[in-house]
Amino acid sequence: MNTRFSDAIISENTRGFVAVIPDIKCISPKEGDLLQGRDPVDLAKHIVSSGAPLLSVVTETEHFHGSSELLLSITQALDVPVLRKDFITGERMLEETVELGASSVLLICSITDEKNLCLLYEKAIKLGLEPFVEVHTTREMQLASSLGARLIGVNNRDIATLELDSGGPSRTAALASGTPAGALLVSESGILTQADAKLAACAGVNAVLVGTALLKAREMGAMYQSFRVELRARTCDQP
């Protein structure tokens, strides 16, 4: 895969749309079994055939029932850039991420100390991975900015409680003004409806990451298209 994860987002933005990042995960601690007996690789193929130019795959095993094998199966089956989502705390996991074929890797500010986060960020870049830095607070947004992060995700829910809270895109709206110039901003979690995607768009995001709503939809392709809203200038009411 030669296309960078961020380039896939920028391409959608160039077309006038907020990019939609489908999040392939097996279990939601809040919503339970999302697969309902379906093959996640087949679901990934379906959503890409419906137009998705990039994917996210959860590999965390204990709470989300993901796996490294799932990520490898998807990167081998599909020619789109893929973000690996897991609780990454050590360099070996970054090396494994490259071996599994991912283009980008999630680095969560809240699960490690600042020194280790900096080391992981620098190591990811050396390995050719794009660091996707996840924040949930103003302090974490400042930390992402100090790292020079070019790809920042606001988790609208609290990962410390496994996203069991009811946070939504208003969290992104509250933090968006702190996004460093030139960085791509992604709204993650709690994007359940087209209205949520529009609210995130009004906050100035470049992309929304959507998992549960897509996986629970009767028709994933149609739901994917409904989240692909226009960018801020054409979505928000002007004064």
N, C-alpha and C positions, 0 to 999 in steps of 0.2 A: 504494500500500500504506500504510494508516493504522496498522496494528498494528506496534508496536515489536518489535525482535528480543527484547529482554529480557522484554517482556510475554508473548510466546509461551512462553518458558521458565516464567515465573511461572504461567501458566494451566495448564500440565502439572503443575507442583508442587502447585497448588491441588487438582487432581484426585487427588493422592497419588502421582504418578509422577515419577521422574527424566526430564527431557526428553531426547529423542534428536535430535541435530542431524546429519542425513545430510550427508556431505561429498562433493560431486560433484567428482571429479578424474579426469583422463585417464590419467596415468602415476604410478606410485609408484616412486621410485628403488630401493626395497627389493624390491617385488613385480612391477615391470614394467607391461605394458599391462593396465589394468583395464577398458577398454571392450570389448575383443575384438570390434571391429566394430560395436558398438551405438552408437546416438545418445544422447549424454549428456542432451540435452533430454528425450527420451523417458523416460530413466531417472529424471530429476527429476520428471516428471509421474507416473510410476508410484509413486514413493515418497511423493509428496504424496497421491495417491489412496489409499495404504495407511494414511494417518493422520498423516504428518509435518506439523507446523504451521509449520515453518521449515526453512531450508536453508543450507548453506555451499557456496560455489563457489570453487575454486582457479583463479586467473587467471594465475599465474606461468608464463611460457612456456618458459624454458630447461630446467628440470629436471622440471617437472610437466606440460608441454605444454598448459597452460590458455591462455585468451585473454580479452580484453575482450569479444569477440563472443559467446563462450559465455555469459558473465555476462548480457549484454544479452538474449540469446535466452531465458534462463531467467526473468529478471525480467519480460519482456514476456509470457511464456507462463503464468506462475503468480502467483497473488495471495497469496503468503506472504512474510514478511520474509526477506531473504537477507543473509548475511555474505560479504563479499569477502575472500578469503585470498590474500595476495601479500606480497612484500617491499616494504612501503610505506616510502619514505624521504623523500618530498618532498610539498609541498602540492598540486602539480598532480595527483598520483595520487589525492589525496582528492577534489578537484573532479571528476575523471574518475569516481570511484566513485559520486558523486551522480548524474552524468549517465547512468551505466549502470543506475541504479535500485536499487542496494543500500541496505539499511537500516542496516547495521553494517559496520565495517572492522577488519581485524586490524592491530594495532600490536605488533610483536615487540620486546621489550626488548633482546634480544641483538644486533640487527642495526644499531642506531644508538646515538648517545650520548644521555646523559640530557637535555641541553638540547634536542636536536632532538625527542626523544620527547615532551617537554612541549609543544613547539610544535605537533607533529602532533596530540596529544591535544586541545589547546585549539581548534585549527582544525577538527578533526572535529566537535566539539560545535557550533561556530558554523555549520557547514554542515548541521547536523541529522542527522549520523551518530552512531551509538552506537559509541564506541571499545571494541573487544574487545582487552584488553591481555594478551599472552601472556608467561608466565614459565616458567622452567625451574630456577631456583635460589632459595634463600632471599633472597639479595640482590635479585633481580629482583622477588620478591613484596613486599619492603619498598618497592621503587621504585614498584610498582603502587599500593601503599597510599598512598604520599606524593602520587601523582597524584590521589588520590581516585577511583580506578577503581571503577566499579560492576559491571563485567562482566570477569571475570578467567578466563583459560584457562591451565591447567597443561599444557604440552606434555610428555608423559611421555618423549618422545624428544628427542634433541639436534638442533635444526634446523641447527646449524653443520655437522653431518655429513650433512645432508639426511635425517635420521631413519633412518639405516641401522642404528642400534643396536637393542637388543631391549627398550627400556624399556617399562614397563607402568604400571598404575594405582597401584602402590606408590609411584611418584614423587609422584602427587597426594596420597596419604595422608601422605607425609612433609612436604609443604608446606601442607596444608590448614589447620593451626592458625594460620598466619600470615595467613589471609584476613581483610581488614578487615570490621568489622561492617557488615552491610547489603549487602555485595557478593554477586553471584551467581558461583558457582564452577563451572567447566566442566573436565572431564577430557578431554584430547585425545591422540590417537595411542595405539596399543597396546591399544585396546579391541577385542578379537578374539572374545570369547565372552560369554555371559550372566554367567558367573562374574566376568569382568573388570568388567562393568557393576555387579554387586553389590558388588564390592570398592570401586569408586569411590563407590557410594552410601553405603557404610559410612564412608567418609572425609568424608561430608557434602556431596557435590556437588549442584548443582541440575540439571546436565546432563552428558551425555557426547557427544562429537563422534566420529562413526564413519564412516569412509570405506571403507577396503580391505575390511573384513569384509562390509559390505553389498554392495559392487560385485562381490565374488567369490562371493556366496551364490547358490545355485541358485534360491531364491525370495526376492527382496529384501523383499517385504512381510512375510513370516513372520519373517525375520531381524530386521527393524526392530522388530516387536512383541516379540521375545525380549529385545531390549536395553532395552525400556521397563519397567524394574524399579521396585519400590516405593521410596519415600523411606526414609531412614535408620532412622526409628523402627520401621518394620515389616519391615526387611530384615536388620538385624543382630541377632545373639544378645545378649540382655540378660544382665548379670551376675547 
